[in-house]
Amino acid sequence: MLNFLKKKISGEIGYYGLTDWWLSNFTESERREIIETFQPLGYPKNGLVEGDIHAADGSATQLLSALAGWFKKEPKRTLAYRMLEKAEELSSEAPVIDRHFLFQAEIEIYYRFRNVDDFALAKAVEACEKQIALSVAAAKAFKKEYPDSELPAHVGYQQLAIIRDKQGNVEEAIRICEKAIEQGWCGNWEDRIKRYRRKL
């Protein structure tokens, strides 16, 4: 039966070699819900598991990061967690920008549930640190890909500064903002620094 199911799965799941993971990590009802929920503008119906994809843009990490973002509501968060775990498992093969956005997705999702799951805040901090560790390479990749644009906001720097401030480590929050400014990431860093300095 499993082999029969594998033959039927194409789309992006099949294209990126995710069939075994897809079948073993989600129940049939979960798979159906994922397919029905993931509907980006212009995306083909059932595009996750049907249709021929000859030149998909991005990587499996990019797909799974984007997919996880559709499951940010509390009852569905474990679906997102499973997607993020797989995305990170595959991330060593992904382009730098895809890894940057994977860590951003992890930050946003895990931090959202910091008061729900006891591991979520630590996972959010870890994702911030991973995105920051990648920041120099990511900045270079963004500048190459989008030479006429400013660097985007950097969620890892921003969220970690917020977390350190809430933990009472204001000096570290300031240092994080200064590092983001130094690297050229967009954000209201100067305003944050002023607010943090008033607490010292």
N, C-alpha and C positions, 0 to 999 in steps of 0.2 A: 504493500500500500504506500509506503514512504517513497519508494522509487517512482511510483506512478505520480504522486504529488509533486515530486521534484521536476518531472518532465513538464508539468503544466505551469511551473513558475518561471516567468520571464521578467519583463519589466526591469526596473532598477534593482530590485532585490536579486533577480537572476544575474543581471549584468555585472554586479559587483561581487558575485560569489557568496551571497548571504543566505542562500536557501536553507542550509542546515541550521544556521542560527535562527532564522525566521520560524522554522517549523518546530524547533526544540525549545525555544524560549518564550513562545506565546501560545496560548490556547487558540482553538479555532475561533471562538467568539472574540478574543482579543485581536486576532489578525483581521477579522472582519471590521471591527471597530476602528482599527488603525487605518485601514484602507478607506473607510467611509469618512473618517475625520480629516485625513491629509488631503486637502483640496486647494493647493496654491492656485492663484489666478493663472488660467491657461494650461493647467496641468491636466493631462488626459485622465479620464475616469479609469480607475484601477491601474494607473500607470506604475504603481509600485510592483505589481505582480503580473502585468499583462503588457504585451506589445514588444516590438523589437527596438532596442536602443543600440544604435551603432556608434555614436560618438557622444556619450554623456559628458557634460561639463563637470569638472570637479572630481570628487573622490567619494569613496564609501563613507569616510569620516564626515565630509560635508553633508551628504545625504542624511546620515543618522543624526547629526547635530540639528539640522533643520527639522527633521521629523520629531525629535524630542520636544522642540519648541511648541508643538501643537498639543502637548499634554501637560500643561502647567497647572491645571486645576487639581486640587488635593486628591480627589478620588482616583485620578489617573496618573499620579506622580510616579508610581512604580514602573509604569510603561516607559516613561521618560528616563528613569534611572537605568533601566536595562539597555535602552538605546545609547545613552551616554557611555556606559561601560564598554559596549562593543565599539563605539566610535573611538574611544581612547585606545582600546586594544589594537586597533588598526592604524592609529594616528602616525606611527613612525614612518609609514609609507606615504603620508599625505603631504601636500604642499604646505609651506609655512602659514599662508593666510588661512587655509582650512583649519590648521591646528589652533591658530589665534581665535577663530570663531567657535571652535569646539570648546575651548576653555571659557569663552564668554557665555556660551549656552550653559555650561556647568555652573558658572558663578550665579547666573540669573535663576536657574532652577533650584539648585541646592540652597541658596540663600533664602529663597522664598519659603522654603519649608524648614528653616532653622529652628522654629519652635514646635515643629511637628515630629521630626525624626532626630534623634539625639546625635546622629553622625553628620547631619546636613551642614551645620556651621563649619565643622572641620573640613568637610569636602569643599565647601565654598572657598575657604581660606587657601586650601591646597591648590584649587583651580586659579585663584588670583595669583598665587606665587608662580605657578607654571606659565601663566600668560605673561607675567612680568619678566620671567627668565627668558622668554622668547621675544621680548619687546624690541630689541635692537634688530634682530633678523626680520621681524614682522614689519618694522618701520621701513627697512630697506626694500622688502618685497612690495609693500604698498606704494612706495615712491616709484618703483620700477613699473608696476602695473598701472598706476594712476599718476603719471608725472605732473599733471597740471592741477592736482588736487592737494589740499592739506591732508595731513594725517587725520583719521577719524578720532572719535573719543576712545579712550582706553578704559574699559569697564574694570579690568583687573586693578589698575592703579586706583581708580575712583572707589571701588567697593572695599578694597583693603584699607584705604585711608579712613573710610567711614567706620569699618570694624575696629581699627586700632583706636580711633577717637572714642568710640563707645566703650572700649575696654580701658580707657583712661590713659592710653599711651599716646598723648598728643604730640610729643616730639617726633615719634615715629610716623604719625600721620602727616606731619609737615614734611619730613624727609621724603616720604612717598610722593607727595605732590610736587616737590622740587625736582625729583628725578623725572617725573612725567613731563614737566616743563622743559627740562634739559633735553629730552629726547624729541620734543616737538608735538606731543599728542594733544589734540584739541580737548578743551575742558575748562571749567571755571576754577582752575587751580589757584590763581591769585586770591580770589574771594575766599576759597577754602582755607588757604594759609592765614589770611587775616582773621578769620573766625577762630581758627585753632590757636593762633598766637594770643588772642584775648583770654584764652583759658589758662595760659601759662602763669 
